[in-house]
Structures are given as structure tokens and as C-alpha cells.
């Protein structure tokens, strides 16, 4: 525990004036640099976390988290495997599922899509896809034979609206005829669209499970596999091993690179902002070295009066720590205030990033563990930056320092 004399001297040197004004100037700007660096790091990390969570909710809310199938991608009775996942804590729900590549033709145009055969009644409550569909669309989809729900981007490219008919063609259910191999095709009625704000809107169409099965010429009860909903899609690798003959196809195989790119971007942004804090910490070190050089005579006098080397070191540790702690705490508070009032701040500055965010506000998500890590690591860095100047001050020899005084 520091004695009051050490604390008094450390705080006095931290607010040095007069001949030491330049060192005080550098120390002040070092504090401001740490403040801005910590605030910017918290703000950017929170926004990047928000974007990642938004992408996770929108994209992974529509595509399957995992699909249990076999090498032929056709299970005779997918429901028989549901008990394998009923007691797994990471699995929220499961349902039979059909997945196939298809071509959809509208008036004068056609496009390639990914066809999902689904049973909306088996979807877990709160599924993003269900909440994005109107009640009328869900009713038509569930009860109208050969009804189709498209992504908004697919509907725009085909220039079709609810009530229009489109032709869906798949090669998986093709058959041989005297004229050659003929793909399976069928007219579907568009009953509605969905919008997730991701590229899924330009690729995905939904059909009822039984209609997709007939289109692909599946047998009764057959499906591509069993779709799994997980509480956390990023824990798909922690699922229990499957019985022999079954394979697990997860979202990481089709969308993993996208999330890896987002995570890489977040790490690089954090590294760039951390360099600001590092530069400010080096400024603290340089300002303290100047103070130690300027105060060698006073240090020598304090040592002749009985102040030990460890206490001299404690004085300058307090001086350097004061700038670091003050900048870290103020930056931490400023970062939290900006995160909690980001929309109001951007509105006041006349800056609009909402179009890039795909909504009316920027997504912000604060991670407590991340906040604590930023604060503790910044404080530790500032303490380490003050360690060398404090050690140098403790090595001053009174006889040499006072020889020409």
C-alpha cells in the first residue's frame, strides 16, 4: 500500500508545470490518445458485434443450421432419427427437410434458385422466417397445393407478384423418355415473398414438403434429411457423433467463409485501434523519461532524506499510472455513452449509415467480457509503460546527480 508522501509526489509530478510544461503537454496528449483509443475500440467493437449478430440472425435464421442425411441425400424416414437429438441441449428442434437446386421461370425470364421443401408447422416458435411472413401468406402456403414463397430478390428478378404462376424445373427428379432425359417440372403459384436483407433473398424459394417431394419424385415419407435448429449455430461442431451411415451437412460448408471474413475484419479493426492505445502508451513512457531526466536532482535529494529506491520507483509508477488510468476510465465511459446513444449522436452530426445497416439504426451489441478485457489490458499496458521510467528514476545516484548542483 502506497504511503501518502509517495502518492502526493506522484500526483504532483503528473501535473507538472513550469520548466516541465513540455513533459506535461506530452503526458496530457497521451491521456487524450488513450481516451480516444479506448472509446473508439469499444464503439467499433460493439458495432461490429452488432453487424455480426444481425447477419447471424438474418442469414442463419433462414438457412439450415445443420442437415442430417446420408451419402445419397435421401432418407426413407427422417423422423426416425429425431430421438437422437431430442435430448441434446444444443438442439432446439428438428424437422424433415428437402433441399434441391432448381430453375424458376417467370414471364420472359428464368433464374437458378435453391429450393427448400419445408413444413412450417414443425418450425420452432420465434423462427425468423415465420416472423417475416404475414399471416395470409402462411395460410396460403400451408393449405394451397403447389404454393411457393420466394425471396424478394428472386421475385424482383422474375418480375412476378403474389398470385402469379411460375414454372419450377429440377434435374434431380428427371426421367428417361423416348425423346431423351426430361427434367421434372411443375407450375407453382406464388403466394408471398420474404426479405432477410441478405443475399438469401436472391437465391431461395420455399415449397411445401409434400409438393417438393412430388416434384423431385420422392417416395412417401422420403426427404433429403432432417433439419436441425440449434440454440447457437456456432456450436454445430459440438453435436454428438452420428450413427454410421449418416452425415452432417452444416451451414459452415456453404456460409462459413462469409462469417470468417466478418470475424477477420473485426480482428483487423480492433488491432488498428489498439495501435492507437499503444502509441499513446509510448507517449506516456517518453514523457516520463523526460520528467525523470529533469528531476534527477530532486530524486537525489529525496534519496538523501531517506526515501528508498522502491519508494522512488513507486512515485513515478503513480505518475505514469495516473495518466493511463485517467485516460482508460474516461475512454471507457465515453465509449459506453456513445454506444448507448449512437443513433442520437449520428443524427446530431448529420451522418447516416442506416442504409448500410439495412434498417433504421446501426446495430450495437456490447459484450461484457470484451469490455472488461479492453479496460484491463489498457490499464496493464499503461502500467508496463511506466515501469521502465520508474526503474530508471530508482537508479539515480545521489552523488552523481548533486555533483554540479
TALIN-V366457 format. One record per helix or strand of 2 or more residues. SS is the DSSP state (helix for helix, strand for strand). FROM is the first residue (numbers start at 1). LEN is the number of residues. Records with the same first field share a line. If there is no record, write none. Layout:
SS: FROM-LEN ; FROM-LEN
This chain:
helix: 4-11 ; 18-42 ; 78-4 ; 83-4 ; 120-3 ; 128-4 ; 135-9 ; 152-7 ; 199-4 ; 209-7 ; 233-6 ; 252-43 ; 296-9 ; 309-32 ; 342-8 ; 354-4 ; 368-27 ; 398-4
strand: 66-4 ; 91-16 ; 109-10 ; 147-5 ; 165-13 ; 180-15 ; 204-5 ; 225-6 ; 247-4
